[in-house]
Amino acid sequence: MRFATTLFLIFFTFSNVFADNHSEPNYSKFQSNYSFTCPEPMACVAAFEEMLAAPEIAEKGYEVSLMALAHNGWDEATHMVSFYFKSAERYLEAGQTFAASPAFAKFLAAGASAGVENQSETLTTHSIAKGDSRGSRSQITWTVNVSDPATFVPAWQKMSDSFSKYPWGGKAYGLQTVLLGNQGWATHEVWAAFETPVQALNFLEKFYLTPEFEEYEDTAGDAAQLVRSYMANSIVVSNED
């Protein structure tokens, strides 16, 4: 039943508020990511939306997303919330805002009542981003432990650049450095963004078969170790920038 409910939320309850008043994407400098297990997805989504609508939070216009995780075999997380900040000052302001917010306290209480269990917390930064991920509904993420960045990064850039020539290529690609919370198991996150989960699955089916991926494996196959991979499907996206 939980699986069916989660699929319903993934495909039918998108709730998006876009702040798309410029032509180029404005990727965050700092990104706070919280993954958790929610046994009652509808309750979690409703509590999250109610919290974001509170005046003391809504007026700040924070960019944030709530995503349902699929095919995450690494831990028990079913969802992830990510906050995106353009500066350290904005990050600090958000911490102060949420700490003083009655709506945030109510949200935490609602999560506890729904049986929410935290799984992991990380702080990342966009080291490389290409393309426009705005409007994406699905994202494939590979968490990796990079032992040789000088080899891995240019090889990954060359490979991801090459995918633009294929009709199944993603809307955008990114490389994030894990600043805090890695617990020694990961250094970077690599992602590819798509308009739909179907497009994400088509990408997964095809990119492994390309000569560019074969070249990447030959060049940088030993420079990074895969820690985990998963699909994240958007449920709530607020103030996308």
C-alpha positions, 0 to 999 in steps of 0.5 A, spaced: 500 500 500 505 504 501 508 503 494 502 504 491 501 511 495 508 513 493 507 512 486 501 516 486 504 522 489 510 521 484 506 522 478 499 526 480 501 530 486 506 535 483 505 542 487 510 547 484 511 554 485 516 557 480 520 564 480 522 563 473 523 570 471 530 570 468 532 566 462 538 562 465 538 558 471 541 560 477 544 554 481 545 554 488 552 555 492 550 551 498 545 546 498 542 542 505 539 535 504 535 531 508 533 524 507 528 521 511 523 515 511 516 517 511 511 511 512 505 516 511 507 520 504 500 524 504 501 526 511 508 528 510 507 532 503 501 536 507 505 538 513 510 540 508 506 544 504 502 547 510 509 549 513 511 553 507 505 557 506 506 560 513 507 567 513 514 567 516 516 562 511 513 564 505 515 571 505 522 569 505 521 566 498 526 560 500 528 555 494 526 548 496 524 541 494 521 535 496 522 529 492 520 522 493 526 517 492 525 511 488 530 505 487 534 507 493 537 501 496 542 504 500 538 506 506 531 506 508 530 513 506 523 514 502 523 522 501 528 528 501 528 535 502 533 540 499 534 547 501 538 551 496 542 557 498 545 562 493 550 565 499 552 563 506 548 569 509 542 566 506 543 560 509 544 563 516 538 567 515 534 560 513 536 557 520 534 563 524 527 563 520 526 556 521 528 556 529 523 561 530 518 559 526 511 556 530 510 553 523 516 549 523 515 546 530 508 544 528 511 541 521 516 537 525 511 534 530 507 532 524 513 528 522 514 525 528 506 523 529 507 520 522 513 516 524 518 520 520 525 517 521 531 521 519 536 517 515 542 522 513 543 530 512 549 533 508 551 540 505 553 540 498 555 545 493 555 546 486 562 545 483 559 544 476 552 545 473 550 545 465 544 546 462 537 548 465 534 543 470 528 548 471 522 544 470 525 537 471 521 532 475 526 527 475 533 526 477 538 520 477 543 521 482 550 517 483 553 518 490 561 517 489 567 517 493 572 520 488 580 518 490 583 522 484 579 528 482 584 530 477 582 524 473 575 524 474 572 531 473 575 532 466 573 525 464 566 526 467 565 533 464 567 530 457 562 524 457 556 529 460 557 534 454 557 528 449 550 526 451 547 533 448 548 530 441 543 524 443 535 525 443 535 521 450 540 526 453 538 530 460 536 537 461 541 538 465 547 535 469 551 537 475 557 535 480 556 537 487 562 536 492 559 534 499 562 539 504 559 536 510 555 530 513 559 525 508 561 520 514 567 518 510 563 514 505 562 520 499 566 526 496 561 528 490 554 527 487 553 527 480 546 528 477 542 528 471 535 532 470 529 530 466 522 532 465 519 525 466 521 519 470 520 515 463 526 520 460 530 518 466 529 511 465 530 511 457 537 515 459 539 509 464 538 504 458 542 508 453 548 511 456 551 505 458 552 503 451 555 509 448 562 509 446 563 516 450 561 512 457 566 506 454 572 512 454 570 514 461 570 507 464 577 506 460 580 513 463 577 514 470 574 507 472 578 507 478 578 514 480 571 514 483 567 508 487 560 508 486 557 509 493 549 509 491 544 511 486 537 513 486 531 516 482 528 522 485 521 525 483 519 532 485 513 532 489 513 539 491 518 545 488 518 552 491 521 558 488 525 554 483 531 559 481 
